[in-house]
Amino acid sequence: MSLIFLNGLMPERHGQFMRELGRVHTLAGTRMGALADNPDVTTIAYYDDRRLQAPAVIQDLESRVAEQTAILATNLATDMGAGIQSPLAGAPLSAREIAEVVRPRVARVLLEELRFRTFVRDHPVAMVISGSDFASHSRVIARTARQLGIRTLDLEHGFFFNRVTGDDCRVRGRMPLLFASEYVVVDNDLEKEQLEYEQTRFPGLDAGQEPRFLSLGTPVDTVATHALPCDQARAKLGLDPERIQVLIGGSWIEARNVQMLLGAQIDIMDTYEDLFRSLAAGTFRHRLQLTIKLHPADCRPEVRPNVTAALEAMASRYGLPHPLILADSLAEAVSACDVLLTMSNSSILYDAFLMGKPTVVLFPRYLVTSDREGWRQDSTMTLRAGVCEVATDGADAWRRIESWLEPERRRQFARDHEAFSHRYGLWDRPVAEKCSAILAWIDQQLADPQAVKSL
């Protein structure tokens, strides 16, 4: 049995894969949760902060935090003018002001790196498997593992098919693909080909260290499935079968520049308010029932009560019934809806696509109206295929949702959806099938002593 380190995988999302892997290998890592109590799985506890409290260690860590914060703050202050400006950005910030914001994040990253290096010195880790390693909480361990010559694999949980940000915007906004692992598992060959193409157009920050993509399938337990019919999903959630069901899929925007760091989540709450205000102003509200599926980041025990209370208070302020707010039940929520609305490129878009649900993506007007050269239509296959639309504000989103409900529009969507699926061979594969494919690849890698070279 080899020791596999699980970096940011979540039992509620990757539980079946984690259990299957744990039956044949020893596991350690972050966010292991109840998996450690599974009698069929062998685990080693990851180190906590008490292993890192030696005075010399603390002094060295504080010195590195100060040094890295200063470098990062200076670079961010220099680069602020290069990215697309959020309406909330205001006047450029100084390096000192930015340092106050980023210092806690730098400290967490360096502490996690030190913890992982300490663990690896004591335990021979054969492979690190990450969940979404472009996110800050997973990226540092994946990068450190590659520096140490440890095999690295990233399991992506979404589908990168809905690039509405456009080529021109992404170049000016410095938004390359930032996967840190050597290999990245995606869902199918279409996604693999698109990411390989984008990698040539928008290379990451580490030239020569770009990942290789594997279309083995994303082993996510909560993915929507045709095995759960719409009427059963609505009954399970207690939804009115006679009303139009609109699902808002919560999104998370990873902070990759200082504007997003300071304003992204405020932008999201402002967007919710715009949606509620626009819905209250129209007659459409009497015909629908609204469900909100929170992003996992908003479902943490210390966060969820405040997020739920804020959304309920916002709905009440505009005279709307409280929406059904879900922390889980993604499969039921997608199956039950008539139309999905998301903010930015949420992975729930692909769940809806597999289920044959039309989608509307709501982007800030300052992004969408910069379509001077038609990049949105040219670079986004789902817009060309007729299975997704982009809105610029709440009122526009509700108009597009209403249009999706017109009988002829639904018939045309069904034809477009069938043609698009047939063209690219997209289908909903069982999670067990995806797990088997990934486990077979892992065994092949572990059996090959030349699979990884020290960097």
C-alpha positions as CSV (number, residue, x, y, z in Angstrom):
1,M,0.0,0.0,0.0
2,S,1.3,3.4,-1.0
3,L,0.7,6.6,1.1
4,I,-1.6,9.0,-0.8
5,F,-2.0,12.6,0.4
6,L,-5.5,14.0,-0.2
7,N,-5.3,17.8,-0.6
8,G,-8.6,19.6,-0.2
9,L,-10.8,16.8,-1.3
10,M,-14.2,16.9,0.4
11,P,-15.9,13.7,1.7
12,E,-19.3,15.2,0.8
13,R,-18.2,15.7,-2.8
14,H,-15.5,13.1,-3.4
15,G,-16.6,10.5,-0.8
16,Q,-17.0,7.5,-3.1
17,F,-13.6,8.1,-4.8
18,M,-11.9,8.6,-1.4
19,R,-13.4,5.4,0.0
20,E,-12.4,3.4,-3.1
21,L,-8.9,4.8,-3.0
22,G,-8.6,4.1,0.8
23,R,-9.4,0.4,0.3
24,V,-6.1,-0.1,-1.6
25,H,-3.9,2.7,-0.3
26,T,-3.1,4.5,3.0
27,L,-4.5,8.0,3.1
28,A,-3.5,11.2,4.8
29,G,-4.4,14.8,4.1
30,T,-6.7,17.8,4.8
31,R,-10.5,17.7,5.3
32,M,-10.6,14.0,5.8
33,G,-13.5,14.3,8.2
34,A,-15.4,11.1,9.0
35,L,-13.3,9.1,6.6
36,A,-10.8,8.6,9.3
37,D,-13.4,6.5,11.2
38,N,-14.1,4.2,8.3
39,P,-12.9,0.7,9.3
40,D,-12.2,-0.2,5.6
41,V,-9.8,2.7,5.2
42,T,-6.3,3.1,6.6
43,T,-5.3,6.7,7.5
44,I,-2.5,8.6,9.0
45,A,-3.3,11.8,10.9
46,Y,-2.0,15.0,9.4
47,Y,0.0,17.3,11.6
48,D,-1.6,20.2,13.5
49,D,0.0,23.5,14.6
50,R,1.4,22.0,17.8
51,R,4.2,20.3,15.7
52,L,5.3,23.7,14.5
53,Q,5.6,25.7,17.7
54,A,9.4,25.7,18.2
55,P,10.7,29.2,18.7
56,A,13.1,28.9,15.8
57,V,10.4,27.7,13.5
58,I,8.1,30.6,14.5
59,Q,10.8,33.2,14.1
60,D,11.7,31.9,10.6
61,L,8.0,31.8,9.6
62,E,7.4,35.3,10.7
63,S,10.5,36.5,8.7
64,R,9.2,34.7,5.6
65,V,5.7,36.2,6.0
66,A,7.1,39.7,6.2
67,E,9.4,39.2,3.2
68,Q,6.7,37.5,1.0
69,T,4.0,39.9,1.9
70,A,6.2,42.9,0.9
71,I,7.0,41.3,-2.5
72,L,3.4,40.3,-3.2
73,A,2.0,43.7,-2.2
74,T,4.5,45.5,-4.4
75,N,3.7,43.4,-7.4
76,L,0.0,43.7,-6.9
77,A,0.2,47.5,-6.6
78,T,2.2,47.6,-9.8
79,D,-0.2,45.3,-11.6
80,M,-3.5,46.9,-10.5
81,G,-3.8,48.9,-13.6
82,A,-3.4,45.9,-15.9
83,G,-6.6,44.1,-14.9
84,I,-10.2,44.8,-15.5
85,Q,-11.4,47.2,-12.8
86,S,-14.3,46.2,-10.7
87,P,-16.8,49.0,-10.0
88,L,-15.8,48.7,-6.3
89,A,-12.1,49.1,-6.9
90,G,-12.0,52.8,-6.6
91,A,-8.6,54.6,-6.5
92,P,-5.5,52.4,-6.7
93,L,-4.2,51.1,-3.4
94,S,-0.7,51.6,-2.1
95,A,1.6,48.6,-1.5
96,R,1.2,49.3,2.3
97,E,-2.6,49.1,2.1
98,I,-2.5,45.9,0.0
99,A,0.0,44.4,2.5
100,E,-2.5,44.7,5.3
101,V,-5.1,42.7,3.3
102,V,-2.8,40.0,2.0
103,R,-0.6,39.4,5.0
104,P,-3.0,36.9,6.7
105,R,-3.3,34.9,3.5
106,V,0.5,34.8,3.0
107,A,0.8,33.6,6.6
108,R,-1.7,30.8,6.1
109,V,0.0,29.7,2.8
110,L,3.5,29.6,4.3
111,L,2.3,27.8,7.4
112,E,0.6,25.1,5.3
113,E,3.7,24.7,3.2
114,L,5.8,24.2,6.4
115,R,3.2,21.7,7.8
116,F,3.3,19.7,4.6
117,R,7.1,19.6,4.4
118,T,7.3,18.5,8.0
119,F,4.8,15.7,7.3
120,V,6.6,14.5,4.2
121,R,9.9,14.3,6.1
122,D,8.4,11.8,8.4
123,H,6.2,9.9,5.9
124,P,7.0,8.8,2.3
125,V,4.1,10.3,0.3
126,A,3.8,8.6,-3.1
127,M,1.3,11.0,-4.6
128,V,-0.7,14.1,-3.8
129,I,-4.2,14.3,-5.1
130,S,-5.8,17.7,-5.0
131,G,-9.2,19.1,-5.4
132,S,-9.2,22.3,-7.5
133,D,-5.5,23.1,-7.1
134,F,-5.9,26.5,-8.7
135,A,-7.5,27.7,-5.4
136,S,-5.2,29.1,-2.7
137,H,-6.1,26.5,-0.1
138,S,-4.9,23.6,-2.3
139,R,-2.3,25.2,-4.5
140,V,0.5,25.6,-2.0
141,I,0.6,21.8,-1.2
142,A,0.4,20.9,-4.9
143,R,3.3,23.2,-5.8
144,T,5.4,22.1,-2.8
145,A,4.9,18.4,-3.8
146,R,6.1,19.1,-7.3
147,Q,9.2,20.8,-5.9
148,L,9.8,17.7,-3.8
149,G,9.4,15.4,-6.9
150,I,6.2,13.8,-5.6
151,R,3.6,12.8,-8.2
152,T,0.7,15.3,-8.3
153,L,-2.9,14.9,-9.6
154,D,-5.7,17.4,-9.6
155,L,-9.4,16.3,-9.7
156,E,-11.5,19.0,-11.2
157,H,-15.1,19.0,-10.1
158,G,-16.6,21.2,-12.8
159,F,-16.5,21.6,-16.5
160,F,-14.6,24.4,-18.2
161,F,-16.8,24.7,-21.2
162,N,-18.5,28.1,-20.6
163,R,-15.8,30.7,-21.2
164,V,-17.8,33.9,-21.3
165,T,-14.9,36.1,-20.2
166,G,-13.5,36.1,-23.7
167,D,-9.9,36.0,-25.0
168,D,-9.3,39.7,-25.1
169,C,-10.6,40.2,-21.6
170,R,-8.6,37.3,-20.2
171,V,-5.3,38.6,-21.7
172,R,-5.8,42.1,-20.4
173,G,-7.0,40.8,-17.1
174,R,-4.1,38.4,-16.7
175,M,-6.3,35.3,-16.1
176,P,-4.3,32.3,-17.3
177,L,-4.9,28.7,-16.4
178,L,-3.2,28.3,-13.1
179,F,-3.3,24.5,-12.4
180,A,-0.4,23.5,-10.1
181,S,-0.4,19.7,-10.5
182,E,1.4,17.8,-13.2
183,Y,-1.8,16.0,-14.2
184,V,-5.3,17.3,-14.2
185,V,-8.4,15.1,-14.5
186,V,-11.3,16.5,-16.5
187,D,-14.6,15.1,-17.5
188,N,-14.3,14.3,-21.2
189,D,-12.3,14.7,-24.4
190,L,-14.1,18.0,-25.4
191,E,-13.0,19.6,-22.1
192,K,-9.5,18.2,-22.5
193,E,-9.1,19.6,-26.0
194,Q,-10.4,23.0,-25.0
195,L,-8.0,23.3,-22.1
196,E,-5.1,22.2,-24.1
197,Y,-5.9,24.8,-26.7
198,E,-6.3,27.5,-24.0
199,Q,-3.0,26.4,-22.5
200,T,-1.2,27.3,-25.7
201,R,-3.0,30.7,-25.9
202,F,-2.8,31.7,-22.2
203,P,0.1,29.9,-20.6
204,G,0.4,29.7,-16.8
205,L,2.9,31.6,-14.7
206,D,5.4,28.7,-14.6
207,A,6.7,28.2,-18.2
208,G,7.5,24.6,-18.9
209,Q,5.5,23.3,-15.9
210,E,2.1,23.2,-17.6
211,P,-0.2,20.3,-16.7
212,R,-1.2,17.3,-18.8
213,F,-5.0,16.8,-19.0
214,L,-6.6,13.4,-18.5
215,S,-10.2,12.9,-19.7
216,L,-11.0,10.2,-17.1
217,G,-14.1,11.8,-15.7
218,T,-14.8,13.9,-12.6
219,P,-15.7,11.6,-9.7
220,V,-18.2,13.9,-7.9
221,D,-20.9,12.3,-5.8
222,T,-23.3,15.2,-5.9
223,V,-23.5,15.5,-9.7
224,A,-27.0,15.7,-11.2
225,T,-28.3,12.5,-12.8
226,H,-31.2,11.4,-14.9
227,A,-31.8,8.6,-12.4
228,L,-33.7,11.3,-10.3
229,P,-36.7,12.4,-12.3
230,C,-38.0,16.0,-12.0
231,D,-41.2,15.2,-10.3
232,Q,-39.5,13.1,-7.6
233,A,-36.9,15.8,-7.0
234,R,-39.6,18.4,-6.5
235,A,-41.5,16.2,-4.1
236,K,-38.3,15.5,-2.2
237,L,-37.6,19.2,-1.8
238,G,-41.2,20.1,-1.1
239,L,-41.5,22.3,-4.2
240,D,-44.8,23.2,-5.8
241,P,-45.1,21.2,-9.0
242,E,-47.5,23.8,-10.5
243,R,-45.0,26.7,-10.3
244,I,-42.0,27.6,-12.4
245,Q,-38.8,26.5,-10.6
246,V,-35.8,28.7,-11.0
247,L,-32.5,27.6,-9.4
248,I,-29.7,30.1,-8.6
249,G,-26.4,28.3,-8.3
250,G,-24.1,30.0,-5.9
251,S,-20.6,30.7,-7.2
252,W,-17.2,31.4,-5.7
253,I,-14.7,33.8,-7.2
254,E,-11.1,32.9,-6.3
255,A,-9.2,36.1,-5.6
256,R,-6.4,36.3,-8.2
257,N,-5.9,40.0,-8.1
258,V,-6.3,42.7,-5.5
259,Q,-9.6,43.9,-7.0
260,M,-11.2,40.5,-6.6
261,L,-9.6,40.0,-3.2
262,L,-11.3,43.1,-1.9
263,G,-14.6,43.1,-3.8
264,A,-15.6,39.8,-5.3
265,Q,-17.9,38.5,-2.5
266,I,-19.5,42.0,-2.1
267,D,-20.2,42.0,-5.8
268,I,-22.0,38.6,-5.4
269,M,-24.3,39.9,-2.7
270,D,-24.9,43.1,-4.7
271,T,-25.9,40.8,-7.6
272,Y,-28.4,38.9,-5.4
273,E,-29.9,42.2,-4.4
274,D,-30.2,43.3,-8.0
275,L,-32.0,40.0,-8.8
276,F,-34.4,40.3,-5.9
277,R,-35.2,43.9,-6.7
278,S,-35.8,43.2,-10.4
279,L,-37.9,40.2,-9.6
280,A,-40.1,42.2,-7.2
281,A,-40.7,44.9,-9.8
282,G,-42.2,42.5,-12.4
283,T,-45.2,40.2,-12.7
284,F,-43.0,37.2,-13.2
285,R,-42.6,36.7,-9.5
286,H,-46.1,35.4,-9.0
287,R,-45.4,32.5,-11.4
288,L,-42.1,31.1,-9.9
289,Q,-40.6,29.5,-6.9
290,L,-37.0,30.3,-6.2
291,T,-34.3,27.9,-4.9
292,I,-30.7,28.9,-4.1
293,K,-28.0,26.2,-3.9
294,L,-25.2,27.7,-1.9
295,H,-21.6,27.3,-2.9
296,P,-19.7,24.9,-0.5
297,A,-17.6,27.8,0.7
298,D,-20.8,29.4,2.0
299,C,-21.9,26.2,3.8
300,R,-19.2,26.2,6.5
301,P,-20.8,26.2,9.9
302,E,-19.3,29.6,10.8
303,V,-20.5,31.2,7.5
304,R,-23.8,29.6,6.5
305,P,-26.2,31.1,9.1
306,N,-25.1,34.6,8.2
307,V,-25.4,34.0,4.5
308,T,-28.8,32.4,4.8
309,A,-30.1,35.2,7.1
310,A,-28.8,37.9,4.7
311,L,-30.5,36.3,1.7
312,E,-33.8,35.8,3.6
313,A,-33.7,39.4,4.9
314,M,-33.0,40.6,1.4
315,A,-36.0,38.7,0.0
316,S,-38.3,40.1,2.7
317,R,-37.1,43.6,2.0
318,Y,-38.5,43.3,-1.5
319,G,-41.7,41.6,-0.5
320,L,-40.6,38.2,-1.9
321,P,-41.2,34.8,-0.2
322,H,-38.1,33.3,1.4
323,P,-36.3,31.2,-1.2
324,L,-35.5,27.6,-0.5
325,I,-31.8,27.8,0.5
326,L,-29.9,24.5,0.2
327,A,-26.4,23.6,1.5
328,D,-26.5,20.2,-0.3
329,S,-29.1,18.3,-2.4
330,L,-27.4,19.5,-5.6
331,A,-28.8,16.6,-7.7
332,E,-32.3,17.3,-6.5
333,A,-32.1,21.0,-7.1
334,V,-30.8,20.7,-10.7
335,S,-33.4,18.0,-11.5
336,A,-36.2,20.0,-10.1
337,C,-35.5,23.3,-11.9
338,D,-36.9,24.6,-15.2
339,V,-34.0,27.1,-15.7
340,L,-30.7,27.6,-13.9
341,L,-29.2,31.0,-13.2
342,T,-25.5,31.3,-12.1
343,M,-23.1,34.2,-11.4
344,S,-19.9,33.6,-13.3
345,N,-18.5,30.2,-14.5
346,S,-20.0,27.8,-11.9
347,S,-19.5,24.1,-12.4
348,I,-23.2,23.6,-11.8
349,L,-23.6,24.8,-15.4
350,Y,-22.4,21.5,-16.7
351,D,-24.7,19.6,-14.3
352,A,-27.6,21.5,-15.7
353,F,-26.4,20.9,-19.3
354,L,-26.2,17.2,-18.8
355,M,-29.8,17.3,-17.4
356,G,-31.1,19.2,-20.4
357,K,-31.7,22.5,-18.5
358,P,-31.3,25.9,-20.2
359,T,-29.0,28.2,-18.4
360,V,-28.5,32.0,-17.9
361,V,-25.1,33.3,-16.7
362,L,-25.2,36.7,-15.0
363,F,-22.1,38.7,-15.4
364,P,-21.4,42.3,-14.4
365,R,-22.2,44.8,-17.1
366,Y,-18.6,46.1,-17.2
367,L,-17.5,42.7,-18.4
368,V,-20.3,41.9,-20.8
369,T,-20.5,45.3,-22.5
370,S,-16.8,45.2,-23.4
371,D,-17.7,42.9,-26.2
372,R,-16.3,45.3,-28.9
373,E,-15.1,42.5,-31.2
374,G,-17.7,39.8,-30.6
375,W,-15.3,37.8,-28.4
376,R,-18.2,36.5,-26.3
377,Q,-19.9,34.7,-29.1
378,D,-16.7,33.6,-30.8
379,S,-15.1,32.1,-27.7
380,T,-18.0,30.4,-26.0
381,M,-19.3,27.2,-27.6
382,T,-22.5,27.0,-25.5
383,L,-23.6,30.4,-26.7
384,R,-23.1,29.4,-30.3
385,A,-24.9,26.1,-29.7
386,G,-28.0,27.8,-28.2
387,V,-27.9,26.1,-24.8
388,C,-26.8,29.1,-22.7
389,E,-27.3,32.9,-22.6
390,V,-25.5,35.7,-20.8
391,A,-27.3,38.5,-18.9
392,T,-25.9,41.8,-17.8
393,D,-28.2,42.6,-14.8
394,G,-31.1,41.3,-12.8
395,A,-33.8,42.6,-15.1
396,D,-32.1,41.2,-18.2
397,A,-31.6,37.8,-16.4
398,W,-35.4,37.5,-15.7
399,R,-36.3,38.4,-19.3
400,R,-34.0,35.7,-20.6
401,I,-35.4,33.2,-18.1
402,E,-38.9,34.0,-19.2
403,S,-37.9,33.5,-22.8
404,W,-36.6,30.1,-22.0
405,L,-40.1,29.1,-20.9
406,E,-41.9,29.8,-24.1
407,P,-43.0,26.5,-25.7
408,E,-41.3,27.1,-29.1
409,R,-38.1,28.2,-27.4
410,R,-38.1,25.1,-25.3
411,R,-38.5,22.9,-28.4
412,Q,-35.7,24.7,-30.1
413,F,-33.5,24.3,-27.0
414,A,-34.2,20.5,-27.0
415,R,-33.1,20.3,-30.6
416,D,-30.0,22.4,-30.0
417,H,-29.1,20.4,-26.9
418,E,-29.5,17.1,-28.6
419,A,-27.3,18.2,-31.5
420,F,-24.6,19.6,-29.3
421,S,-24.5,16.5,-27.1
422,H,-24.4,14.2,-30.2
423,R,-21.6,16.2,-31.8
424,Y,-19.3,16.0,-28.8
425,G,-20.3,12.7,-27.4
426,L,-21.3,14.1,-24.0
427,W,-23.1,11.9,-21.5
428,D,-23.6,11.4,-17.8
429,R,-21.2,8.6,-16.8
430,P,-21.7,6.8,-13.4
431,V,-19.3,8.0,-10.6
432,A,-18.2,4.4,-10.1
433,E,-17.0,4.2,-13.7
434,K,-15.0,7.4,-13.3
435,C,-13.5,6.2,-10.0
436,S,-12.3,2.9,-11.7
437,A,-10.6,4.8,-14.5
438,I,-8.7,7.1,-12.1
439,L,-7.7,4.3,-9.8
440,A,-6.3,2.3,-12.8
441,W,-4.3,5.3,-13.9
442,I,-3.0,5.8,-10.3
443,D,-1.9,2.2,-10.1
444,Q,-0.1,2.6,-13.4
445,Q,1.7,5.7,-12.2
446,L,2.8,4.1,-8.9
447,A,4.1,1.1,-10.7
448,D,6.4,3.2,-12.9
449,P,9.5,4.5,-11.1
450,Q,10.2,6.9,-13.9
451,A,6.8,8.6,-13.7
452,V,8.1,11.6,-11.8
453,K,11.4,13.3,-12.0
454,S,12.7,15.6,-9.3
455,L,12.2,19.2,-10.3
